[in-house]
Amino acid sequence: MQARAPLFTPVLIVGCLIILVSFAIRASFGVFQIPIAAEFGWLRSEFSFAIAIQNLAWGIGQPLFGAAAEKIGDRKAIILGALVYAAGLVLSSKAVSPEAMQLSEILVGFGVAGTGFGIILAVVGRASSDENRSMSLAITTAAGSAGQVVGAPTAEYLLNVMPWQSVFLVFAAVILGALVMLPFMRAPAAAKPELQQSLGAALTKAAKDPSFSLIFIGFFSCGYQLAFITAHFPAFVSEMCGPIAAGGVLHGLGVTTTSALGAVSISLIGMFNILGTLTAGWLGKRYSKKYLLAGIYTGRTIAAALFIAMPITPTSVLVFSAVMGALWLATVPLTSGLIAHLYGLRYMGTLYGIIFLSHQIGGFLGVWLGGRFYDVYGNYNLVWWIGVGVGALSALVHLPIREKLTVAPLPAE
């Protein structure tokens, strides 16, 4: 009887730790919005545009780093990503104008691409057995959620004890410190038939498959919703919620101000997303990934519509954060698993990176429109309802995806 392959391997553990650090820093940027805008008198749209550029650069960088990892090796690509990430954070600490902040966020975005899902999920996917792959991808994605749990509150705490410029420098040191774990990250090569397939053949196969286009379109709303909430939710909560009653339940949780509630809400999203993502990975091994994805997007659409249609209170913020958190990154192991299932593991990093570009185009628009419409209308209502609409679209476009393999792998060029 053949022994079962272990689920927790050094590659999985190191991948989770790198993702955790990378996403903890990235998820904290919304907390910086009010103190930076207050110091320089920037419009909400100006800082929002910087975060929007970060999301777009992340999306553009994802297939580039995926291709680089397949060319020069995973660990070298991750080192390059961490160096670029740190450089962007250092430049962010020196920014005194919206334009300088926006330029620095280009580097931050590329840095997240080099230390984020595209490379790490591909490495973990290759290092996992067929039996464990869905769950391994889910655990790695959940590590990103764990980063979100600690990122925003950590930034909020550091902002209370040091200037925001110093917080960016601390984060730069932390992302570089994560590189000490890289020697333990050694993934096997892809299977022989996949090694014989060229990148051009893999891209041609994906481009000719309508399912690839549907996955690309469907991932747009995920980026729109997540980036908008990450960047604007702390400020939205601070402005929409009334005074928090002394001695109440929220005080018992250490939440005494709406500013703290905004940071806690982001943390709560990450906390519930750990459970949601792991559940998605478990379900993805047993049920159709496309139907699970359609269900997740439907749940997000309903949750956002109900939240914005009802009065905004501290309690509704926490309930919405928990519900949205359970659906937050649950799409990632299912989407990446679907890519691996349909197109193989050899070029998973590049192909997932292309799909992820759609995610980040959505993220760019979600963050930028959030700031732009806030400056024009004085609220975020229109941006919320656009998110509801694109979420419904994503739920629908996943239904026609042909999940069963019907096309034989293309020969090498």
N, C-alpha and C positions, 0 to 999 in steps of 0.2 A: 504494500500500500504506500503510495507516494505521500510524503509529508506535505502539509499545507504551507504555502509561502507565508512568512511573517508579514503582518500589516505594517508595524512600526519599524522602519529601517532607518539607518543614519541619514540617507537622502531625504526621507520624509521629515525627519525631525529638524534637520538643518534648514530645509526649505520652509518649514513652518516658522522657524525663528526669524529668518530673513524677511519673509512676508509680514510677520507681526511688526517688526521694527519699521519697515518701509511704510506700512499702512497706518501705523500709529502716528507717524509724522504727517502723512498726507491728510488724514482725517481731522487733524487739529486746525487746519487753516481757517475754517469758519470762525473759530474763537478769536482770531486775530483781527477780524474785520472791523469791529467797533473801535478797539483801542488805536489802531493805525489810522482809521478815518478821522477819529477825534483829534489825534495829534496834528495831522496835516490839513484837516478840513476837506478831505477828498469827498467827492460824491460817492454814493453807494455803488454806482455803476463802474467807477474807476477801479476799485479794488476787486469788484466782481469780474471785471474783464481780465484782470491778472490771473485769477483762479480759472477763468474760462480758457485762457491761453494755456495754462498748465494742463488742463484736461485734454485740449487739442494736441499739444505737444506729446503728451503721454500716448495718445492714440496713434499719432504719426510714428512715434518712436517704437511702438510695440512690435510691428512686423520687421522693422529695421534691426532691433535687438534680437528678435527671434532668428532672423537670417544670419546675424553675426554669430549667435551662439552655435548655429549649425555649421558655420565656417571656421571660427577660431576656437570654439569650445565654450561650454556653458560657464565655467568658472571665470574665464577671462572676460566674458561679456558681463557677468555680474559685477566684477571688480570695476569695469569701466562705468557701469551704471551707477555704482555707489559713489565713485569719484565725481561724476557729473552731478549727482544729487547733492552732494556736499557743497560743491561749487555754487550751485543755484541757491542753496540756503544761506551761504555766506554773502552772496550778492544781495539776497533779500534783506539781510540785516543792514546793509549799507544804503538801501533805497530810500530816497527822500522825495521822489516824484512818482506819479502813477506810471509813467513810461519806464522808469528804472525798475519798478516792481514787476511790471509786465514782462520786460526782457529777462529778468532773473527767473521768472516762472517758466520760461521756455526750458531752461536747464533743469529745473525741478521736475517738470513733466517728463523730460527724457530720462532723468534719473529714476523716477518711479517706474518707467517702462523697463529699465535695465535691472530692476530689483523686484519686479512685480509678477503678476500672474503669467504673462506670456512665456517667460523663460522658466520660471519655477514650476509651473504646472506641466510643461513639456518634460522637464527633467524627472519630476515625480511620476508622470505617466509612464515613461520608459522604464523606470526603476520598479514599477509595480507589476504584480502578476495580473492576468486577465481577471481573476476572481476578485482581487483587491482594488483594481484601478478606480472604480467609481467612488469607493469610500476614501481612498487615498486623496483623490482630487478634492473631495468634500472636506476632508480634514485640513488640507492645505488652505482651501478657501476660508474655512472657519478660523484659521490662524489670522487671516486678514481682519476678520471681525473682532478677534481678541485684541488686535492692535487698535481698532476703533474704540473698544471699551476703555483702554487706558490712555489713548492719545489725547482726546479733547480734555478730559479732566486734568491730565498732567500739564497740558499747555495752560489751562486755566489757573492751576496752582502756581506754575512758574511765573506767569504774568503778574501774580500778586506779590512775588518776592524779587523780581528783576525786570528790567526793561524788555520790551518785546524783541529788540535787536539781539539781546543776549540769549533769549530763548531759541532763536533761529540758530545761533552758534552752537548751543548745546545740542540741538537736534543734528547739526552737521557732524559733530563728534560722534554721536550715537550711531548714525548710519555707517560711518567708517569703521566703528568698533565692531559692527556686525560681520565684517569680513573675516574676523579671526576664526569663524566657524567653517569657512569654505573648504579647507583641506579634507573635511569629512564628506563632502558632497561629490560623490563619484557615481554617475549613472551609466548603465550599460548602453551600448549602441543599439540602434533599431535592428529589427529582424532582417535577415539577408535579402528577402524579396524587396523590402522597402529601401534597403541601401542601394539596390540596383535601379531604383526609380529616381529620375532627376527632379530637381525643383521645378523646372519648366513643365515637366509632365504632370506633376502634382497640381501646379497652378492651373494648367489647362483643364484637367479633369474637374477641378472645383469650379472653374469659370463656366463650364458647359453644363453644370448640374444646377437646375432651378432651385433645389433645396438649399444650396450654399447661399444664393441670393436671398432666399426667404429668411435664413438664419441671420444674415447681415442686416436686413431690414428690421427684424424682430428685436435685435439687441440694441437698437437705437433708443427705445424708450427706457430701457434699463439705465443707460448712461444719463439720460435726461433727468430722470427722477432722482437717482442717487446723488448726482453731482449737485443738483439744485438744493436738495435737502442738506447735504453735507456743508455746502457753502453758506446757505441762507437761513437754515432752520434756527441756529442759536440767536441770530438777530431777530428773526420773525417771532420767536417765543418771547424774547425780551420785550418786544413792543406790543404784542397782542394780549399777553396774560396780565391780569391785574395783580395787586399786591398778594403775596402769599401769607396766609394767616399764621400768626405765631402760635406755636404749640400744636399745630396740625400734623397730619401724617407726613407731609413733605418736610416739615422741620425735623421729624424723626429720621428722615433719610439724609439729613444734612443739607437739604435744599431750602435756603432762606431768601434767595433773591431770584428774579427772573433770569438774570445772567447765568447763575449757577444752574437753573433749570434747563437752560439751553444746552449747556455742556453735558449735563446728566442725560438729557434726551438723546444726544448723539451716542453717549456711552451705552444707554439702554438699547438702542437700535443694534449696536454691535453685540451686546450680550445675548439678546434674543436671536440674533442672526447665527450665532454659533450653533444653537439647537436647530434652527431652520435649515442651515446649510448641511449639517450632518444628516438630518432627516432626508433632505433632497438626495444626498449621495447614497443613502441606504435604499431609497425608493428607486433611484435611477438604475440600480442593478436589477430590479425586479419588474419595473413597468416601463412603458413607452416614455422616452425622454421628451418627445415633442408634446405629448398631452400633459405631462407634468409642467413643462414650461408654459403652456397655454393657461393652465390652472393658476400658476404663480402670478402671471401678468393680470389675469382676471381678478385675483385677490387684491393685488396692489391697486388696481383701478377702483374697485369698490371702496377700499380703505381710504384712499385719498379723497374720493368724492364725498364720502360721509364726513370725513374730518373737516374739510373746508366748508361744507354746507351747514355744519352745526356750530354753536358758539364755542370759541376757543377758550379753554380753561386749563389750569395746570393739570387737572385730572385727565382731560381729553388729550393733552400733549403726551402724557405718559402712556395712555392706552394706545394711541396712534403709534408711538415709538415702538412699543412692544409688538404690535401687529405688523407694522412695516418691517421691523427688524427680523421677524420670523421669515419674511419673504425677500429680504434685502439682497444678499449675495447667493441665495439658493439657486439662481439662474446660472452661476458660473460653473460649478461642477457638471451640471447637465449640458450646458452649451459646449464646454470643452470636451466632455465625454462624447457628445454627439459628433464633434469634429474628428476625434480620434477613431470613433467607430466607423464613420463614413469614408475617411480619407487616410487613415493609418497614423502611425506615431512618428515616422521619419521627419516629416515637415509640419508636425503639429504646431510647433512654436510660431512658424511663419503664417500658417493658415488661420490659426486662432488669432494671431496678431492682426490679420486683415479684418476678421470679424470684429475684433475689439476696436478697430478704428471707427466703426459705426457707433459703438458704445460711447466713444469719446467725442465724436461729432455731436451726439445727443447731449453729452456732458457739457460741452462748450456752449451749446445753445441754452441749456437749462440754467447754467450759472450766469451767462451774460444777459439773457433775457430777464432773469430775476432782478439783477441790478438795474437794467435799463428801464423795465416797466415800473420798478419801485420809484425811480426818480421821476417818471412821467405821471404815474397815477397815485403814488403815495402808499401803495400796498402791493401784495404779491398775488392777488386773487387770480388775475388772468394767467399767470405762469402756472399756478396750481391746476387750473382747468385744462390748459394745454397738455399738461402731464397726464391728466385723466384720459384725454383723447388719444394720445400716442400709446398709452398703456393698453387701451382697448384694441388698437390696431395691432400691437404686438401679439396679443392673445389670439387674434384671428389668423395672422400670417403663419403661425406655427402649425396650424392644423393640416395644410396640404403637404408638409414636408414628407418626403419619402424616406422613412427611417430604415427600412430594410435594404440591405445591400443588393443592388440589381445590376451594377456595372463592375466588370472585372477590372483589377488594377491595370493601369497602363504600363507598357513595357518601357524600359529606359530609352532615352533619346540617343 
